[in-house]
């Protein structure tokens, strides 16, 4: 049996996490709206990250980490009907498990897609994230998902980490878009 108040705690945690991921979703929508392939691929210099890469990467990390915690397949490689999986739709020259971590400037430049594709993939990942959040319990939030750290990483810590990573990359993408718009 749960401790008194643990249901309330889990409910509050779910609400806070859903709100945070919802804010990320709103920012992705705003950034991707009307974003052309050329604008999305623009970089302030050849070693910088593009908006396309930043949005793809933050969505891949969210997809990868949430699917791992939830014990579900990633949205990226799930069958997608006539258009194929998201990995097939993007057509990137990377293995399906690639999330962008540690990629070279050359690899960053290979992410050339428009805002509609970026937004569609993020929308699908956001829905999968919300499904997982809806089922979170206090015990699930406390479950350890990575013992390589001290202290070990729990589901709660992993989700907050994903939110922080996404928020940082959104700020970078907004900055790059601002630079591009000044041209």
N, C-alpha and C positions, 0 to 999 in steps of 0.2 A: 504494500500500500504506500502511496506517495505521502510525503510529509505535508502537514497543513500548509496551504498557500502555494504548493508547488504547481498546481494547475494554473493558478493566477500568474505565477512567475513565467511558466511556459507560454501562456497566452500573451502576456506582455512582451516577452522576447519575440514571439512570432510576429506581433504587430510592429515592433521596432525594426525587425529584420525586413519585413515586407515593405515598410515605409522606405527604408534605406535602398533596397533594390528597386523600388518604384521610382525613386528620385534618379537613380542611375538610368533607368529606362527612359524617363522623360528627357534626360540630357542626351541620350543616344538619338532619340527621335529628333530633337532640335538640331543636333549636329548633322544628321544624315539627310534631313529634309532638303530636297533639291540638289544634293551633293553629286556633282558629275564625277565621272571616273578620273578626268584630268585634275580636277580640284582635289579629289580625295587622295590622289597619288603625289601631289605636289609636296616637295620638301624644301625647307629653307636652305639646306646645303646637302650635298650627296651622302653625308653620314647621318643625317637626321631622320627621325621617324615621320612617316606620313600619317594623315588622318585615317586613311584606309587601314594601314597597318595597326595603328593604335586601337581603333574600334574592333578590328578583327581579333587582335591579341587579347584585349580585355574580355571580349565575348568568349574566346576559346578558353581562357583561364577560368572564367565563371562556369562555363559548360563542364570543363574537366573536373574542377574541384567539387562542384555541387553534385555532379553525377557520381563521383567517387564516394562522397559522403552518403548519398542516397542509395548507393548500390544499384544504380540504373545505367543503361547505356547512354553515351553522350548524344546529344542532339546532332552534333556535327556529322556523325557517321550513320545515323538512323535513316532507314529508307524514306524517301521523300516523294514518292509517287512519280508522276511524269517528268518532273524536273530532276529527279534523282536526289541523293542526299545533299546536305549543305556542302559537304566537301566536294562533291561532284559539281555542284552549281558554281562554286567559287573557282574550281579548276586550277588550284595552286599547285606548284611543283614540289610539294612537301609531303612527307608521309602523313597518314591520317591522324597519328597521335601528336603531331606537332602543335604546339601552342604559341610559338614565337619566342619563348624564353631563350635568350642568348643568341638570337639570330644576327647574322652579319648585315651590314648596310646593303649589300647586294640582294640578300634575301628579302629585306624590308621592301626594296624596290620592286620585287616581284608580286607584291600584293596590289593589284590594279583592278579595283571593282568600284561600282557606284554606290551611292547612299542607299538606294532601294534594297540592294542585296545585303548590305551591312545591317540595315534596319530589320529586314526579314529574319535574318539569322538571330539577331539579338532578341527579337520578339519571341521567337520559338524557345530560346534559352531562358528568357524571363518567365515564360509560362511554365516551363519545367521547374524552374527555381521556386515559383509560387506554389506549385503542387507539393514539392518537398516541404517547404516551410509550413504549409497547412497541416501537415501530419506530424510536425515536431512535438515531442514531449520533453519534459524535463530530463528524463533519462537519456533520450537521444542527444540533447544538447550537451550532456556531460560525457558522452561516449568518446573515447580516444580514437582518433583516426591516423595519428602519426606519432610514433614513439621515438623518432629520430631527434626530437627536440627535448630540452629540459627547461621547463616541464613539458610533458607530452601535450600534443595539440588535440584539443577536443573539437567536436562539431561546432560548438559556439565560437571558439577562437578561429577556426577555419573560415566560417562564414563572415566574421568581422574582418578577417584578413582579406578575403575576396572583395568585400565592400571597399576597403582602403585602397587596394590595388586598382580596382575599377575607377574609383574617384580620382586617383592620381593620374591615370591615363586619360580620363576625360578632360582634366585640366590641361594636360599637354595638347590634346587634340583641339581644344578650344583656342589655345594659344596659337597653334599652327594655322588654324582657320583664320584667326585675326590677322596674322602676318600675310596670308594669301589674299585676303580681302583688301589689303592695303596696296597691292600691286597695281 
